[in-house]
Amino acid sequence: MKERYKKYLPILIGKYIQCLFFFFPKKAINKAYILFCTPRKGKVLPEQEYFLEEAEDEVILVDNVYLQTYRWSSTGETVLLVHGWESNSHRWKTLVQKLQKSGYNIIAFDAPAHGNSSGKILNVPLYTKCLQKIVELYRPNHVLGHSVGGMTTIFHQFTYPDQEIEKLVVLAPPSELSRIMKGYQDILKLSPKFMDALNQHFKNKHGFYFEEFSMSYFAKNLTSNGLLIHDKYDDIAPYEEAQAISENWEGVDFISTENFGHSLFFDEVDTMIINFLKA
């Protein structure tokens, strides 16, 4: 019964929003936008607290959102870590421990509506604004992002091109918002007319239509040396999108893995990252 409820709930939500669109189009579009930007999980779990409590913490205010930051201090170069959707800074635990052994100064932060940060929604433009605030405060030498954090890392460099960041590491990034929104449309069974209105809403709010919000396009402007790692069988972010990013990013090392999944939680990946940072 519970599984059937989960299966049909998105369709019921979509029917409600679609009906609302007929009478109150602006309200319906805003609801669809907020729903798309609302994570279902990602808060810190009890078993994750101990590791994060070991770090120095600071809370930073950005657009009425309190961002929880973590710092594992050292005198080496500073590495800034940017986690993905429905995750938090604990996802970096193993890599943090290895970076510490290599003497790096490490910064991480929980995205809005994730981890110990406040807020209810997250999208790449908002995440990018938060990332810029962290960059201004901590002046990292290198930035490392996973999944949506990888999208944010690329979009951040496109939006704020004058940052003195030496190297970028991007893990398993989605590229095309148009594909993501097509999936959203299919899940909720929203009409083409509704999606056209939602597309215009995104353009009005963020300055891009869905088809224009492309990491492979933004990658053309990247000047930092980069490491891009993506699994050929990633079932969340298509491998072909990472290929497109790599083709447009001059100065990137593109490494393909097999059967490492979307998370890329493997010692081999950590070794690739540390070797790249040290080179």
N, C-alpha and C positions, 0 to 999 in steps of 0.2 A: 504493500500500500504506500509506504514511504517513498519507494523508488518510482512508483507511478506518479506520485505527487511532484517529485523533483522533475520528472520528464515533462509534465504538462504545465507546470508553473510558469516557465518562460512564455509559453504560448498564451496563457491566460493574461499575463502581464502585458504582452504585446497587443492583445485584443482590447484591453482596457485603454492603453495609450492610443491605439489607433482610433477607438471610439471617441476619446477625449479630443483628439485632433480635429474631428469633424465639428465640434462645438467650440472648443477653445484651443486653437492651433498653437499659439505661443506657449501656453501652459504645458501642452502635450510635448512639444519639442524640448522644452526645458527639462521636463521629467525624464525624457529619453536620454538627454545629455548627462544629467546627474546620475542616472542609473548606470550609464556606461562608465562613468568615472568613479564609481563606488566599489571599493574592494570588499570582499566577503570575509577575508581573513588577513593575517599578516601581523597581528599584535604579538607582543613577546609572550611566549609560553613559559610556564613556571620552570621547566627544565633548561630554559635558555637564559634565565636571569643571572645565574652565577657568573658566567663568562663575561657578560656585559657589565656587571657590577665591578669587575676587575679594572675596567678602563676609567680614565678621568672623564668626567661628564660635564657638559655645558649645554644649556638650553638657549636657543637662539630664536628670536621672533622674526618671522617673514610673512607679511600679509595676514596678520592675525592668526598665524599658525605657529605653534611652539615646536621647533625642531629639536629633537634629542640628538646630541652629538656625542661621540665617543673618541677618546684619544689614547693610544698606546705610545707613550712618548719615547723618543730616542733622539740622538744627535745626527742621524743620517738623513737622507733625502726623504721628503714627505710624499706619501702615497695616499690618495683620497679614494675611498671605496663607495660605489653607488649601487645599491641592491635593486632587485627587480620587483615586479608586481606581486602583491600578496606575500611579501617576504619582509625581512628586517635585517638589521646589521649582524645578527647572529649567524647569518648564512656564510659570513666570511671567517668563521672561527678558525678553521684549519689553516687557511691562507694567512690570516693575521699571525698565528703562531710561527709560521715559517718566515714571514717577513720580519718578525721581531728578531729571530735568530740571525737574520742577515743585516740587522742594524737599522732598519727603516723606521722612520717616524710615521705612524699610521693614524689616519682620520677616517671615521665612518659616521654616517648619520641615518636616522630613520626618516623615510619619506613622509609627507603629510598623509594622515589616515593609516599609517603603518607603525609597527613597533611601539615605542614609547612617545612618539610625536602625536600632537593633536591634529584636528582636522577630520573631515568626513569624505573628501574626494581627492583623487590624484589624476593628473594627466601630464603629458610630457611638457607642455609649456609651463605649467606650474612647477613641476619638478626641476625644470631648467632654471627658473628664477631662484629657487631654493639653492640649487647647486652653485649658482653664481655668488650668492651670499656666502656660502661656505668657502668658495675659492678666494673671495676677497679677504676673508678672515684668516685663512690658514696658508694661503699661497702654496699650494701643492706643486711639486715637481712633475708628478704623474697622476693621472686619473684612470680608474678602472671601473667599468660598469658592466653589469650583467642584465640581459634581457631588456626590459623597459628602461633599466638603468643604463644599458648600452645605447639605446635610442636617445636617452637624455644626454649622455656623454657626447654623442655626435651632434645633436641639435644645439647643445650648449656651445660647442666650438663654432658652429655656423652662426649662432646668434651673438656670441661674444668672441669675435675672432682675435682680439688683441691680448688675450691672456697668455702669460709666459709659462705655458705648460709644455714640457719637453716630450713626454710620451703618453700615448693613450692605449689602453687595453680594453677591447670590447669583446664581450663573451655572448654568443647566441642572441644577437639583436634581431628583432623584427625590423622590417624596413618600411613596408607600405601600409599606411593608414587606410587606404582604399580597400585593401584586402581584409583588414581587420573589421572595418565597418560593414563590408559585405557579409562577413560571418555574423556580426551583430544583427543585421537585417534578417538573415536566415533563421537565427535562433528565435527571434521575437515575431517573425512573419510580418514584418512591416512593409508597407506599400512603397513602390518607387516614388510616389509623390511625397510621402512622409520623409523618405531618405533625402530627397532633393531639398526639402525644407531644413532638415537636420544638417545637411552639408552647408547650406547658406548660413545657418546659425554658427557653425564652427568657423566659417570664413569671417563672419562679423566679429566673433569673439577673439580669434587667434590670428587672423590675417591669411589663412590658407584654406583652400578647399581640400577635401580628403585626398584627391589625386595629386595635389601639390605637396602634401606632407609626406615626403619620401626621404628616408635616410640615405638611399643610394644617390639621390640628387644632392642632398646636403653634403655628402662626402666629397663632392668635387671641390669644395672650399677648404677641406682640411689640410693644414700645413704641418701639423705635428706628426712625428713618426708613430706608427701604430702597429699593434698586434691584434689581429682579428681571429678568434677561434670559434668554430661552429661545427656541430656534429652533422654528418650527412643524413642521419635518420632522426633529426630533431622533429618531434611531432607537434611542437608549439610554434616555433619560428622557422619557416621554410628555409632550407639550405640555399635554395636559389636566390633568396633575397640577400643573404650574406655574400654570395658570389657577386651580385650586382653592386653591393657596397664596395667590395674589394677592387672591382674593375674601375671604379671612379675615385678611389682614394690613392693618390700618389704617395708612395713611401710607406705602404702598409705591408706587413707580413701576414699572409692569410694561411692559416693552418686548419686543415680538416681533420676531424676525428671520426671514429666509427663506434657506435653503440655506447657513447658516453652520455647520451641523452641531452636534454635541454639544460639541466643544472650544471653539467660539466664538473661534478664533484669527484675529481680523480687526481691522484698525486702527479700524474704525468702533466696535467694541465697546470697545476701549481708550479711545477718545475719550468715549464715553458714561460710562464709569466715572470718568474724571478730571473731566469736567464735573460729574458728580453730587457728587463729593467736594469740589470747589471751591465749589459753590453754597451 
